[in-house]
Structures are given as structure tokens and as C-alpha cells.
Amino acid sequence: MSNRLDNTRVVTFKEDYNIKGRTTPLYSKGSEYAIHHKTVEKLKSLGAKFDSKIFDEKGAVAKAKEAFLKQKQKELKEE
């Protein structure tokens, strides 16, 4: 696994997170983002409410391969 993906966390926000001076939330409730681990720590210290888990690289690659193969089979059937 690359270092870039080792440092990635998948974050799901439990409530809207907003910065002072903004009218719309920066992160809305229920939204999911892939964020660097240091940014996750900073958001937590600023009081954001969220669930965090390590990015599953193998699962993401398998899902992408499956979608690619499905699309390829669909194109072959259309020909």
C-alpha cells in the first residue's frame, strides 16, 4: 500500500460542520469524505462530530475492477 493511502481516513460526519463566517456547512451531516489523517485530527480538535475509519484500498480496487468488468461485458453484448 502506498504511503498516500496509509494516511487516508474515510470520515462520515454525524452532524453539519461549519467554519465561523460561512452560511453553508463545510461538511454536511451524513456526507462521507476521504481525508488525510492530520486533517482528521485537526477537525476533531475543533469539535467536529464524525466517525473515522482507515481507507480500505483492497476493497476499493476490487470494486473498481468489478465495475470495469461489468461495463466491458455490457459493451460486448451490445455489439
N, C-alpha and C positions, 0 to 999 in steps of 0.2 A: 504494500500500500504506500502511496506517495505521502510525503510529509504534509502536503497541502490538504489531503483528505483526512489525515490523522488529526489535524487541528480543527476540523469542521464538526459542528454540532447542529442537529436538527432541533429547532425550537418551535414549540406550539404555544401561542400566547393564551392565557386564561382570561385576560381582560385587556381592554384597549390600553395602549401605552402612548403617551403624548409627551412632547417636549414643551416647556414653557414658551408661550408666544405663538404656538400653532393652533389653528382652529380645527384641523382634521387630525385624527390619530396617526402617528408614525407607523405603528403596528396595531392592527385591529384584532379583536377577540376571535379566536379560532383559526387565525391565519398561521401558516407554517412556513418557516424560512430556514435555509442553511446558512449559519453564521459562524465566524471564526470564534474559537473558544475564549480569546481575550475580550472580545466584544460581549460575549455572553456574560462573563464575569462582571464587566462594567455595567451592563444593563441590570444585573441582579443587584449590584450595589446602589443603583439609582432607584430601586424599588419596583422594577417591572415584575409582573407575576406571569410565570411561564413554566412549562415542562421542557426539559432538555434531555436529549439522548445522543449518543455517538452515531455519526453517519455510517450506514451500512453500505459500504462500497460494493461488496459482492452481490448483495441483493439488488442494488441499482443497476449493475452491469447485466445481471441475469434478466431483469425486467426489460431493459433496453434491447437485449438480444432477442427475447421472445417477441416483442413488438415488431422488430425488424423482420423476423422470420414470418410472422403473420402477414405483414404487408407484402412481402415477397411472394408468398403463396397466393394471396389475393390478386396480385398483378399477373401471375402465371395463369390463374383460372380465367381471367378476363381476356387473355389472348387467344 
